[in-house]
Amino acid sequence: MENIREILFFLFAFVMMGASFGVILHKNPVKSALFLVVFFVSLASLYGVLGAEFLAVLQVLVYVGAIMVLFLFVIMLIAVRDENFENIGANKGKTMVVFLLVLAFTMQFAALASVLSSDDKINTKTEYSKTIDSAQNLTIEGNAEVLSFHLFEKYILPFELISIVLLIGVIGAVVIAKKNRRRLE
Amino acid sequence: MNGAEIPVSYVIVLTLLLFSIGMLGVLTRKNIIVIFMSVEIMLNSVNLLFVAFSRFWNDLSGEMAVFFVMAIAAAEAAIGLALVISLHRKFHTVDITEIKELKN
């Protein structure tokens, strides 16, 4: 099969479209969350199709493993009922805003496509490689290896800052979600 | 030229459509948790664009950006859901049309 990646791309693209429509159209938030799991898994597969294997693994671990569990936990904790939302398209103003934004994006895409039209293929077979030490002819290959080299070389300061942000996030979530005892007494 | 190629314009159109669907969800739904999920859809469609262009230009900075966006999204989800819990504790609803304390 020559163009197996293209077939897989279309397959996962359609699954993603369907799943995202399921998220925004389903009345029951638990089922919306399960559609979102399908969305995230097919997005991870799409990362794999495009050749970013490390990010595909990370997407499944972070989004499906951590964020969606949190979502489902909160939905079931507060026992949400079926929602009675307005029909999409009933509100003319909002539909108009979305339509105009899609139009603006499409025009931007057309401008971009005219720039890229000469050669706009993503070559998914391009191998990752980086020469660490040209004197000793030391080269690393593979997505995870090169990505981690970048992470700890060029992006070490943002990496450390991210860990502080996550710590603040954990403490902030506990402080916000815990019961205010003083007010209850 | 081998067959393992995907035009970057396909990915742009796909992310465009997904972003629009997410925006439609944010504008039309009333349940704050579903609005939050729609925001996640928009965030992830932009991530996909980052990966596509990173592969297109053969530059790893885009994939690093996605890495950092994922870490921030994890923190943001924790904070946002904590806010939803405290909102539910105070108002006993997650319907944004019923929460209007500032109105009067």
Interface residues (C-beta under 8 A of the other chain):
Chain A: M1 E2 N3 I4 R5 E6 F9 A13 M16 M17 S20 F21 V23 I24 P29 S32 A33 L36 F39 F40 L43 L46 Y47 V49 L50 G51 A52 F54 L55 L58 Q59 V62 Y63 A66 I67 L70 F71 V74 I75 L77 I78 V80 E83 F85 E86 I88 N91 K94 V97 V98 L101 V102 F105 T106 F109 L112 A113 L116 D120 K121 I122 N123 T124 K125 T126 Y128 V146 L147 H150 L151 Y155 P158 I162 V165 L166 I168 G169 V170 G172 A173 V174 I176 A177 K179
Chain B: N2 G3 A4 E5 I6 P7 V8 S9 Y10 V11 I12 V13 L14 L16 L17 L18 F19 S20 I21 G22 M23 L24 G25 L27 T28 R29 K30 N31 I33 V34 F36 M37 S38 E40 I41 N44 N47 L48 V51 A52 S54 R55 F56 N58 L60 E63 M64 V66 F67 F68 M70 A71 I72 A73 A74 A75 E76 A77 A78 I79 L81 A82 L83 V84 I85 S86 H88 R89 V94 D95
